[in-house]
Amino acid sequence: MIEEVLLDGFEAGVNLCLRETNLPLRTFPEHCPYLFDDAMSTTGYAYADNFLCDTRQDWEG
């Protein structure tokens, strides 16, 4: 289920980028290059702090 959500999000992101940038489809990876845990990680990547919008505080009491 999580993998399906990640795939849906990736495809939606590519579609949005195609509409917003007019770049050719071949510009983007054919498959999502990240695993869910990698995408949600805040450690382990040099770019982790800037990789995704950190919404953890939205879910904390």
C-alpha angles and dihedrals in degrees: 000000000000090000090054091051091050090049092048091049092048092050091047090050092051091048091051091048091050091053095043100043107027088224117152118261091244087068090075130064114264090227132029106271093209136074116224093251090050092050092050096043119111092190137049098050128082089224097042094113091057099031102091136006105267106230097163091114089059090065100040118099 
